[in-house]
Amino acid sequence: IDDEPGNLISLQHLLSPDYHVFACEDPREALGVFGDEHIDIILSDQRMPEMLGTELLEQLKARNDDNIRVIVTGYTDARDLIQCINKDLIHRYVMKPWAPGDILTLVRESLEFLDEKRKLDKLLAWAHNNAPKDEGNAPRLLLHARVADGAALERGASTDASYHEIADAPRGSYWRGARAYAASAHGVPD
C-alpha cells in the first residue's frame, strides 16, 4: 500500500514473478482487499494522505493477526516506530529507498517466519487440547529445544502465552525441538 504509484509499480514488477501481489494506492482500498483475500505479508507506506500506515496496520491486525506487517517509509520518525513496536503492529521497518535484493530477502524470510509461527500455533493448540491439566484445570506445556550453540533451553509456558513470549530463541529452534519431541512422545500431527 503506497500512495506513490511508482513505488507500487516497482514492487509489483519485483515480486509478481514469485508471489500474488495486490497493489493499492488508497488504504481504504487495501481494507477492502484484505476483507476479500487471505494476505500473508502487508507492505505499507507510513505517510499517506488518507491514513498513516500505522493506523492501517492497526485496523488490519484487529481483523486478522495471522500475517506479517511491514512499514516501508522514507521518513525516520521515532514516535511512529515506537508506536509500531508497542502495539506489535510490525515485523520489520524498511527505509526508502530500498534495494530490490533486500525486499526479496525480507519477503522470503517473513514467509519462513510466518510458517514457523503457524506451526507453533498449531502445536500450542494441540498441547492445549492434549496436555495434562494442573489443579486449576489450566493446560501446561514445557517446550524443550536445542539451540544453535547446542545448549539445552527449557522454558515452561502456559499455552495461552503469545508466540513472542515462547519463541525468544533463534528462529526455528523452538519449533524443531518441540515438534520432534511432540512427534516422538505423543504423535502430534504435522
Disulfide bonds with the S-S distance in Angstrom:
none
